[in-house]
Amino acid sequence: MRALFAAIALFAASAGPAAAQYTVPIDQAGLLRLPEDATAIVVGNPAIADATMFDARTVFVSGRAYGQTNIIALNAEGQVIYANDVSVTQALRNHVQVFNNNQQHSFVCDPICHRVPLIGDEESAFSRTISQRDAVTNAAGNAAGNGGSTDN
């Protein structure tokens, strides 16, 4: 057992200091300031996070889905000027999760609570909420495309 602990301690000591991870809540944007001008930004898995360059040193990182990926910024010579892990987490402000036996239901309360679909929620409630959200989004898109009218 001592040998196992010694091996773990040796590995941890040789791994070097861990880089600070960039964290952004799901469905929100974060601001990333680069140390020098960048000409390219690459995100390892764009399904988890997205990055948009505002200018040569300012990047907006959006959390798309829970998980972890990485982001790399390159300068005009193709050299890496920034590389870091990106972790997309749950937005904790005003979020409430209710558990009934093994069923999870998620809400955002400010001050009235509204259901929000989160991974892990009870399946029929999750699907119903997503369907309703899609219907509202489609109606808004149709209204914008029809000069503001929601009549068909």
C-alpha positions as CSV (number, residue, x, y, z in Angstrom):
1,M,0.0,0.0,0.0
2,R,2.9,2.4,0.8
3,A,4.4,1.7,-2.6
4,L,1.1,2.8,-4.2
5,F,0.9,6.0,-2.2
6,A,4.6,6.7,-3.0
7,A,4.0,6.1,-6.8
8,I,1.0,8.5,-6.7
9,A,3.0,11.2,-4.9
10,L,5.9,10.8,-7.3
11,F,3.6,11.1,-10.3
12,A,1.8,14.2,-8.9
13,A,5.1,15.9,-8.2
14,S,6.5,15.2,-11.7
15,A,3.3,16.3,-13.4
16,G,4.1,20.0,-12.8
17,P,1.7,22.7,-11.9
18,A,-1.8,22.4,-13.4
19,A,-2.9,25.2,-15.8
20,A,-5.9,27.2,-14.7
21,Q,-8.9,26.0,-16.6
22,Y,-11.3,28.5,-18.4
23,T,-14.9,27.9,-17.2
24,V,-18.1,29.2,-18.8
25,P,-21.7,28.4,-17.8
26,I,-23.9,26.6,-20.4
27,D,-26.0,29.0,-22.6
28,Q,-23.8,31.9,-21.5
29,A,-20.8,33.8,-22.9
30,G,-17.5,34.5,-21.3
31,L,-14.8,37.0,-22.2
32,L,-11.3,35.9,-22.9
33,R,-8.4,38.4,-23.2
34,L,-5.4,37.1,-25.1
35,P,-1.8,38.1,-24.2
36,E,-1.0,39.2,-27.8
37,D,-2.7,39.6,-31.2
38,A,-4.3,36.4,-32.6
39,T,-5.2,35.6,-36.1
40,A,-6.9,32.2,-35.5
41,I,-8.9,30.5,-32.7
42,V,-9.5,26.8,-32.7
43,V,-11.9,25.0,-30.3
44,G,-11.4,21.3,-29.9
45,N,-15.1,20.3,-29.8
46,P,-17.4,23.1,-31.1
47,A,-20.4,21.1,-29.8
48,I,-19.3,21.9,-26.3
49,A,-18.0,25.5,-26.7
50,D,-17.8,28.1,-29.4
51,A,-15.3,31.0,-29.7
52,T,-15.8,34.2,-31.6
53,M,-13.0,36.8,-32.1
54,F,-14.2,40.3,-31.4
55,D,-10.8,41.8,-32.2
56,A,-7.2,40.5,-32.3
57,R,-7.0,40.2,-28.5
58,T,-10.7,39.7,-27.4
59,V,-12.6,36.4,-27.7
60,F,-16.1,35.5,-26.6
61,V,-16.4,31.9,-25.5
62,S,-20.0,30.5,-25.4
63,G,-21.0,27.4,-23.5
64,R,-23.1,25.1,-25.7
65,A,-23.2,21.8,-23.9
66,Y,-21.9,20.4,-20.6
67,G,-18.4,19.0,-20.9
68,Q,-14.8,19.8,-21.4
69,T,-12.8,20.8,-24.5
70,N,-9.8,23.0,-25.3
71,I,-9.2,26.3,-27.0
72,I,-6.0,27.4,-28.9
73,A,-5.1,30.8,-30.2
74,L,-2.5,31.3,-32.9
75,N,-0.6,34.5,-34.0
76,A,0.1,35.5,-37.6
77,E,3.2,33.3,-37.6
78,G,1.2,30.3,-36.6
79,Q,2.7,30.1,-33.1
80,V,0.5,29.2,-30.1
81,I,-0.1,32.3,-28.0
82,Y,-2.8,30.7,-25.8
83,A,-3.9,27.1,-25.1
84,N,-6.2,26.0,-22.3
85,D,-8.9,23.7,-21.3
86,V,-12.5,25.0,-21.4
87,S,-15.0,23.5,-19.0
88,V,-18.7,24.2,-19.6
89,T,-20.7,24.0,-16.4
90,Q,-24.2,24.6,-15.1
91,A,-25.1,28.2,-14.5
92,L,-25.8,28.3,-10.8
93,R,-27.4,31.7,-10.5
94,N,-31.1,31.4,-9.6
95,H,-31.2,27.7,-10.6
96,V,-33.2,25.3,-8.5
97,Q,-33.4,21.6,-8.9
98,V,-36.2,19.6,-7.4
99,F,-35.8,15.8,-6.8
100,N,-38.8,13.6,-6.5
101,N,-37.6,10.1,-5.8
102,N,-35.3,9.5,-8.8
103,Q,-36.8,12.3,-11.0
104,Q,-35.0,15.6,-11.4
105,H,-36.8,18.8,-12.4
106,S,-34.9,22.1,-13.1
107,F,-36.1,25.7,-12.8
108,V,-34.7,29.2,-13.0
109,C,-36.3,31.5,-10.4
110,D,-36.1,35.3,-10.7
111,P,-38.4,35.8,-8.8
112,I,-41.0,33.5,-10.5
113,C,-39.8,30.0,-11.3
114,H,-39.8,28.7,-14.8
115,R,-38.8,25.2,-15.9
116,V,-35.6,24.9,-17.9
117,P,-34.5,21.7,-19.5
118,L,-31.2,20.4,-18.1
119,I,-29.5,17.1,-18.7
120,G,-30.6,14.6,-16.1
121,D,-34.2,16.0,-15.9
122,E,-37.1,13.6,-16.0
123,E,-37.4,12.6,-19.7
124,S,-41.0,13.5,-20.5
125,A,-40.8,16.9,-18.8
126,F,-37.5,17.6,-20.6
127,S,-39.0,16.7,-24.0
128,R,-42.1,18.8,-23.3
129,T,-40.1,21.8,-22.2
130,I,-37.8,21.6,-25.3
131,S,-40.8,21.3,-27.6
132,Q,-42.5,24.3,-26.0
133,R,-39.2,26.3,-26.3
134,D,-38.9,25.4,-29.9
135,A,-42.5,26.4,-30.7
136,V,-41.9,29.9,-29.1
137,T,-38.6,30.3,-31.0
138,N,-40.2,29.3,-34.3
139,A,-43.2,31.7,-33.7
140,A,-40.7,34.5,-33.0
141,G,-38.8,33.7,-36.2
142,N,-41.9,33.6,-38.2
143,A,-43.2,36.9,-36.8
144,A,-39.8,38.5,-37.6
145,G,-40.0,37.1,-41.2
146,N,-43.6,38.2,-41.7
147,G,-43.1,41.8,-40.6
148,G,-44.1,41.2,-37.0
149,S,-47.4,39.3,-37.7
150,T,-48.0,36.0,-36.0
151,D,-51.1,35.2,-38.1
152,N,-50.7,32.6,-40.8
